[in-house]
Amino acid sequence: MQDAIAAPRIGRVVRRPLSRRPEAALVRAAQRGSAEAIDELFRRHWPSAHRAAFLVVHDAAAAEDIAQEAFLAALRALDRFDRRRPLGPWLHRIVVNRAIDWTRARALRAEAAAEAVPEAPAPDAPAPLDDEILSALADLGPEHRAVVVLRHLLGYTPGEIAAMLELPRGTVNSRLRRALDALARELDA
């Protein structure tokens, strides 16, 4: 009788939908080449990756390009990713570093980032930042802007930021302090 009940289950593997799988399982599947797992990881991480890029570069089109390039770079390097760690901070590190590089290159080309036509806010923003804060952020250098975005808008700790940007924690704290002081002066003026 037990065999009759169990027989219909033989050969059938019931799997959890991708949207409910743990991130580590999705990363493992993506490392094996699963397009569905890659799509799910993209769905989970795209909004915060795009927001991080936007908050560093203040240009919606550039932020989209940067976030896409960062995802592609992450996929190419996925075989070297440590699955015991969360994917988000690793991806944010790639996004923010690319955004800083883009900002530096733009400054070298002498394009005026602050005078650009205001862009629409980044999609999926939890709360829109007011124009005064965005303008004050835009006046910061890319290194200072990146640590403020990572700490106060994306919620990473100074230790996590230090690891992501491969900086000493003291440097992160120093950049945060200087950036916050500059923002306070700008917003008080």
C-alpha positions in Angstrom: 0.0 0.0 0.0 2.9 2.4 0.8 4.4 1.9 -2.6 1.1 2.7 -4.3 0.9 6.0 -2.4 4.6 6.9 -3.1 4.6 5.7 -6.7 3.1 8.9 -8.2 5.9 11.0 -6.6 8.8 9.0 -8.1 10.6 11.0 -10.7 8.9 14.3 -9.8 11.0 16.9 -8.2 9.1 19.7 -6.5 11.1 22.9 -6.5 10.5 26.2 -4.9 9.7 29.1 -7.2 12.8 31.1 -8.0 11.4 34.2 -6.3 11.3 32.3 -3.0 14.7 30.7 -3.2 17.5 31.9 -0.9 20.0 34.2 -2.6 22.8 31.6 -2.1 20.9 29.0 -4.1 20.3 31.6 -6.9 23.9 32.5 -7.0 24.9 28.8 -7.2 22.4 28.3 -10.1 23.6 31.4 -11.8 27.2 30.2 -11.5 26.1 27.0 -13.3 24.6 29.2 -16.1 20.9 29.4 -15.2 19.3 32.3 -17.0 16.3 32.1 -14.7 18.5 32.5 -11.7 20.3 35.4 -13.2 17.0 37.1 -14.1 15.8 36.7 -10.5 19.0 38.1 -9.1 18.6 41.0 -11.5 15.0 41.6 -10.3 16.1 41.6 -6.7 19.1 43.8 -7.0 18.4 46.2 -9.9 16.5 48.9 -8.0 19.2 49.4 -5.3 22.0 49.2 -7.8 20.4 51.8 -10.1 19.6 54.0 -7.1 23.2 53.8 -5.8 24.6 54.7 -9.2 22.1 57.6 -9.6 22.9 59.0 -6.2 26.6 59.1 -7.0 26.4 60.5 -10.6 23.1 62.4 -10.5 22.4 61.5 -14.1 19.6 58.9 -14.8 20.8 57.8 -18.1 24.4 57.4 -16.9 23.2 55.6 -13.7 21.3 53.1 -15.9 24.4 52.4 -18.0 26.6 52.2 -14.9 24.3 49.8 -13.2 23.9 47.6 -16.3 27.7 47.5 -16.8 28.2 46.7 -13.1 25.7 43.8 -13.4 27.6 42.5 -16.5 30.9 42.8 -14.7 29.4 40.9 -11.7 28.1 38.1 -13.9 31.5 37.8 -15.5 33.2 37.5 -12.1 30.5 35.4 -10.5 32.7 32.3 -10.5 35.0 34.2 -8.1 32.2 35.4 -5.8 32.2 33.9 -2.3 28.6 32.4 -2.0 28.8 32.6 1.8 28.5 36.3 1.6 25.5 38.4 0.5 25.5 39.5 -3.1 24.2 43.0 -2.5 27.3 44.6 -0.9 29.5 43.0 -3.5 27.4 44.4 -6.3 27.1 47.8 -4.7 30.9 47.9 -4.5 31.1 47.4 -8.2 28.4 49.9 -8.9 29.8 52.6 -6.7 33.4 52.2 -8.0 32.1 52.4 -11.6 30.0 55.5 -10.7 33.1 57.2 -9.1 35.2 56.4 -12.2 32.4 57.8 -14.4 32.3 61.0 -12.3 36.0 61.4 -12.4 36.1 60.9 -16.2 33.3 63.4 -16.6 35.2 66.0 -14.5 38.3 65.4 -16.6 36.3 66.1 -19.7 35.3 69.4 -18.0 31.6 68.7 -18.3 29.6 70.7 -15.8 27.7 68.0 -13.8 26.0 70.6 -11.5 24.6 72.6 -14.4 23.1 69.7 -16.2 19.4 69.6 -16.7 17.8 68.1 -13.6 17.1 64.5 -14.0 14.1 62.6 -12.8 14.5 60.8 -9.5 15.9 57.3 -9.5 13.1 54.7 -9.9 11.9 52.8 -6.8 13.3 55.5 -4.5 11.8 55.0 -1.1 11.4 58.7 -0.5 12.4 61.4 -2.9 15.2 63.6 -1.8 14.6 67.3 -2.0 16.4 69.3 -4.6 18.4 71.2 -2.0 19.9 67.9 -0.7 20.5 66.6 -4.2 22.3 69.8 -5.1 24.4 69.7 -2.0 25.3 66.0 -2.7 26.2 67.0 -6.3 28.7 69.5 -4.9 30.6 66.9 -3.0 33.5 65.1 -4.7 32.8 61.5 -5.9 34.6 59.8 -3.0 32.7 61.8 -0.4 29.4 61.4 -2.2 29.9 57.7 -2.4 30.4 57.2 1.3 27.4 59.4 2.1 25.2 57.4 -0.3 26.4 54.1 1.0 26.0 55.0 4.6 23.0 57.2 4.8 20.9 56.3 1.8 21.7 52.6 1.4 22.3 51.9 5.1 25.7 50.2 5.1 27.9 50.5 8.2 31.3 52.2 8.0 33.0 48.8 8.3 31.0 47.4 5.4 31.8 50.5 3.3 35.5 50.1 4.1 35.4 46.5 2.9 33.4 47.4 -0.2 35.7 50.2 -1.2 38.8 48.6 0.0 39.6 51.5 2.3 40.7 51.7 5.9 37.8 52.2 8.2 39.4 55.5 9.4 39.4 56.8 5.9 35.7 56.0 5.5 34.9 57.7 8.8 37.0 60.7 7.8 35.3 61.0 4.4 31.9 60.7 6.1 32.7 63.4 8.6 34.1 65.8 6.0 31.2 65.1 3.6 28.6 65.6 6.4 30.3 68.8 7.5 30.3 70.1 3.9 26.6 69.1 3.5 25.7 70.9 6.7 27.6 74.1 5.6 25.9 74.0 2.2 22.4 73.4 3.6 22.8 76.1 6.2 23.9 78.7 3.6 
